[in-house]
Amino acid sequence: MRSILTLAEISQAEIEQIFTVTTELKTKLLRGDREPVLQGRVLALLFEKPSLRTRVSFEAGMAHLGGSCIYLTSDAGWGRRESNGDFAKVLSQYVDAVVARVYEHRSIVELAQHSDVPVINGLSDEAHPCQALADLYTLYEHFGSLTGKTLVFMGDGNNVAKSLALGCGRVGMKFVLAAPQGYQFDQPFLDLLAKENPKMELTVTSDPIAAVKHASAVYTDVWASMGQEAEIETRRQAFADYQVCAQLMANAPSNAYFMHCLPAHRGEEVTADVLDGPRSIVIPQAANRMHAQKGLLTWLLLAKGGSDTIFLTPGKKKK
């Protein structure tokens, strides 16, 4: 049994396995085949934060796979009516896996420490591995090989940027963070990144135009995430020069894509003409949250997070 709290816990070979399963499941779905490989399995969704993509993609994905979800919020009493350890131990007697969407990363770490079933990070202040997996899978669909491609993240060195950097290092992509001083990666994360991906090409710059010069894709996120509402005006001023607009995209290669994890604040971190333009792949990117998570769940629950053969069709081995 293993949990997925960050992409540091998944190897390149395992990401490739997840992508292989994702592709097969997605191909079958497009043919109208919803193979119930997780029939009878129950997934708990333990959410401290509101959600559209994370909640609906996991619920729909589990339904496609023949399983079911239980959605839990603060009414479940996590960390209130009883200790986190007791809560995790009891919850894991009822379900096969837990997705937790939390404010503080330490909350999900503690949950995983006491859980008897896999815990998946659906978002924390330090990481968003499911988002990054879906994003990398989207680029994989568009490029085929990801080796040597360059992903540019324009904005705060936040949980999404950190997960993308870890993921890029795993799959052989170059990663560029363009952010003002004070909003770039912190030193503990840089140390982790160097340890996990010592050969990756990482660039951190405060020059947005230079950052996109060799971009295969330009990615941005909101300037103030949930829990940072008090910093909105300060962040608007700090990131004013980092808006992804047509003028900035003109400095990137003509075949570079635009990505956003959504929800977007149109007219702030990205202009509407870019978000809705021909280079934008934000909708396929959002759709792939469900597909990649189906691949992750199937790999995690059927292969137990290892390299065992996954049987997607009874009597037929997945090659």
C-alpha positions, -999 to 999 in steps of 0.1 A, spaced: 0 0 0 13 34 -9 0 70 -10 7 97 -36 12 130 -18 37 146 -43 52 136 -76 85 130 -58 69 96 -48 64 84 -84 93 74 -107 95 81 -145 87 44 -152 56 46 -130 44 78 -147 48 59 -180 27 31 -166 0 54 -154 0 71 -189 -3 37 -206 -33 28 -184 -48 63 -189 -46 60 -227 -63 26 -227 -91 37 -205 -96 69 -224 -96 51 -258 -122 27 -245 -143 55 -231 -143 72 -265 -156 40 -280 -184 39 -254 -168 12 -233 -168 19 -195 -150 -12 -182 -158 -16 -145 -123 -25 -134 -129 -9 -100 -164 -24 -94 -173 -23 -58 -144 -1 -48 -152 30 -27 -133 63 -28 -136 89 0 -133 125 -11 -122 145 20 -124 181 11 -115 212 32 -116 234 0 -144 239 -26 -138 223 -59 -152 218 -94 -126 199 -114 -111 177 -86 -144 166 -71 -163 160 -104 -134 144 -122 -129 119 -94 -166 112 -89 -172 108 -127 -140 87 -131 -149 63 -103 -184 59 -118 -169 50 -152 -147 24 -135 -177 9 -117 -168 22 -82 -184 49 -61 -175 80 -41 -184 94 -6 -180 132 -4 -170 144 31 -165 180 43 -161 195 77 -192 178 89 -172 145 91 -153 160 120 -117 155 107 -94 170 133 -123 183 153 -143 157 171 -115 132 173 -78 130 166 -65 129 130 -50 95 137 -83 80 150 -102 96 121 -78 81 95 -78 47 110 -116 45 111 -122 60 77 -98 36 61 -119 6 74 -147 17 52 -131 28 19 -105 16 -6 -87 49 -10 -89 86 1 -85 118 -19 -79 147 4 -81 184 -7 -66 204 22 -52 238 31 -20 226 49 2 199 35 9 185 70 -27 176 73 -25 151 44 8 138 56 -7 130 90 -37 114 73 -15 92 52 6 82 82 -24 67 100 -44 54 70 -46 17 61 -55 26 25 -39 48 -2 -42 85 3 -40 108 -28 -33 145 -26 -61 163 -43 -44 197 -35 -25 211 -6 -5 243 -1 27 224 -11 16 202 -40 -10 194 -66 2 161 -81 -31 151 -98 -31 184 -117 5 180 -128 -1 144 -139 -31 155 -161 -10 184 -175 19 162 -184 -4 137 -199 -20 165 -220 14 174 -233 22 138 -240 -9 135 -261 1 166 -281 39 159 -284 43 122 -281 77 122 -265 82 148 -237 120 145 -236 136 179 -243 104 199 -244 102 231 -223 73 240 -200 73 277 -189 53 286 -158 44 322 -156 36 334 -121 38 323 -85 61 294 -76 31 278 -59 19 242 -53 10 238 -90 44 251 -102 62 229 -78 44 197 -89 49 206 -125 86 211 -119 89 178 -102 69 161 -130 90 177 -157 122 165 -141 108 130 -140 99 129 -177 129 147 -191 113 181 -197 130 214 -191 112 237 -167 112 275 -165 97 295 -137 92 332 -145 83 351 -113 92 382 -94 116 381 -65 98 369 -34 75 346 -54 101 322 -68 107 287 -55 118 285 -19 152 269 -11 138 238 6 119 230 -26 150 237 -48 169 213 -26 142 187 -31 141 192 -68 179 189 -71 178 157 -51 149 141 -70 159 152 -105 197 161 -104 200 162 -142 169 183 -150 173 217 -167 157 243 -144 156 280 -151 143 306 -126 140 341 -139 123 374 -134 123 381 -171 89 370 -186 99 377 -222 132 357 -220 114 329 -202 91 321 -231 117 322 -259 120 285 -262 87 274 -247 68 243 -259 40 254 -236 33 285 -215 14 278 -183 -1 302 -158 -23 302 -127 -42 327 -106 -21 352 -88 -38 347 -54 -51 312 -45 -77 302 -20 -65 314 15 -45 343 0 -74 367 -4 -57 393 19 -28 394 -5 -48 401 -37 -38 437 -43 -2 432 -34 0 402 -58 -17 421 -86 10 447 -84 38 421 -81 26 401 -111 14 429 -134 43 423 -158 37 385 -159 3 385 -175 0 360 -204 -13 381 -233 -9 381 -270 21 403 -269 39 379 -245 29 348 -265 43 365 -296 78 361 -281 72 323 -278 76 299 -307 46 299 -329 37 263 -321 38 268 -283 6 259 -265 -11 278 -236 -22 260 -204 -40 270 -173 -52 248 -144 -84 268 -140 -104 286 -127 -90 316 -145 -93 353 -137 -97 367 -172 -79 400 -176 -55 393 -147 -30 364 -152 -43 358 -187 -62 377 -213 -94 363 -229 -79 362 -264 -51 338 -252 -74 318 -230 -99 312 -258 -74 314 -286 -62 286 -310 -31 279 -290 -50 272 -258 -54 236 -247 -71 244 -213 -103 224 -220 -85 192 -231 -62 198 -201 -92 200 -177 -108 170 -193 -77 150 -188 -80 155 -150 -106 127 -151 -87 105 -175 -53 108 -157 -70 102 -124 -87 71 -137 -53 59 -148 -38 67 -114 -66 50 -94 -65 19 -116 -27 17 -113 -28 24 -76 -56 0 -66 -50 -29 -91 -13 -29 -93 -10 -17 -57 12 12 -68 38 -12 -82 48 -26 -115 26 -56 -114 6 -65 -145 -28 -47 -146 -57 -67 -160 -80 -42 -177 -99 -69 -195 -106 -102 -178 -83 -129 -192 -62 -104 -212 -29 -90 -200 -21 -53 -205 11 -53 -225 
